[in-house]
């Protein structure tokens, strides 16, 4: 089968690889739709950042159908529609036992540390599967994983009805945070985003320009170290700054601006048990992702129409979707 394999920065190759076979505790999934994440793009641009060694088939946002079961798998049936939690975890460390599997001591990710969804088939541990109801399409199912990142950030920020929220950076995670904050009942959601195309989409989804106000919760999604001081200053006295973007360089912050105003700074890594919540919100119509959906490209188009477009085209969608079949 054809797969998009990362070898090094600017070196993603379309290669023929054997169809995978599920091992004990694993399932084989035929991928229906996969999304190109900003993490995939950054690994393509100047990685490795999270990748430990290559080659590896990229793709950790996906939906599909179970086609085969490995040994010691129960509770899953062939033919079942699913999407996937990308977190690989041990299940036995202190953090896993506390339910904080996203910060597992030996944690890893599908599509970064083991082969992912930019191929017709992938194998994943059965515990990562999340069932998809008929009300959630394959394309929407491929967005469940990044939507869960935004929902986790909103939950970490303890957003409650009536809160004012600011989202800094309107990529997919920023968009997910906006949608999740709306679902949580935020009274006002402001967006900081320099690209006019992205800011227009944010407005269509219920956001507004940030202005000079202070906010109950600020969610930093850009992953730019230089954005941290300004994001901190947007937080009201006693408010919360959630860091959901992953910076690759150190940030310089005046700690007095945290202490004197009793601001909280909270990390938000990925998600934990949030995909199920996202699926329920989608099925209930409380998350509308229709403005984010676009016709998927083929796997053969993934370099020019996917990675390069995401890097260079200001009008590129927040998620380029791929149909590996």
HELIX and SHEET records of a PDB file:
HELIX    1   1 UNK A   38  UNK A   46  1                                   9    
HELIX    2   2 UNK A   94  UNK A   97  1                                   4    
HELIX    3   3 UNK A  101  UNK A  103  5                                   3    
HELIX    4   4 UNK A  126  UNK A  128  5                                   3    
HELIX    5   5 UNK A  138  UNK A  142  1                                   5    
HELIX    6   6 UNK A  144  UNK A  156  1                                  13    
HELIX    7   7 UNK A  172  UNK A  183  1                                  12    
HELIX    8   8 UNK A  196  UNK A  204  1                                   9    
HELIX    9   9 UNK A  225  UNK A  227  5                                   3    
HELIX   10  10 UNK A  228  UNK A  233  1                                   6    
HELIX   11  11 UNK A  256  UNK A  259  1                                   4    
HELIX   12  12 UNK A  275  UNK A  283  1                                   9    
HELIX   13  13 UNK A  290  UNK A  292  5                                   3    
HELIX   14  14 UNK A  299  UNK A  301  5                                   3    
HELIX   15  15 UNK A  302  UNK A  308  3                                   7    
HELIX   16  16 UNK A  309  UNK A  312  1                                   4    
SHEET    1   A 3 UNK A  11  UNK A  16  0                                        
SHEET    2   A 3 UNK A   2  UNK A   8 -1                                        
SHEET    3   A 3 UNK A  56  UNK A  57 -1                                        
SHEET    1   B 5 UNK A 121  UNK A 125  0                                        
SHEET    2   B 5 UNK A  26  UNK A  35 -1                                        
SHEET    3   B 5 UNK A  61  UNK A  69 -1                                        
SHEET    4   B 5 UNK A  81  UNK A  84 -1                                        
SHEET    5   B 5 UNK A 129  UNK A 131 -1                                        
SHEET    1   C 4 UNK A 121  UNK A 125  0                                        
SHEET    2   C 4 UNK A  26  UNK A  35 -1                                        
SHEET    3   C 4 UNK A 321  UNK A 323 -1                                        
SHEET    4   C 4 UNK A 297  UNK A 298  1                                        
SHEET    1   D 2 UNK A  87  UNK A  88  0                                        
SHEET    2   D 2 UNK A 108  UNK A 109 -1                                        
SHEET    1   E 6 UNK A 208  UNK A 209  0                                        
SHEET    2   E 6 UNK A 188  UNK A 192  1                                        
SHEET    3   E 6 UNK A 164  UNK A 168  1                                        
SHEET    4   E 6 UNK A 215  UNK A 220  1                                        
SHEET    5   E 6 UNK A 235  UNK A 243  1                                        
SHEET    6   E 6 UNK A 264  UNK A 267  1                                        
END                                                                             
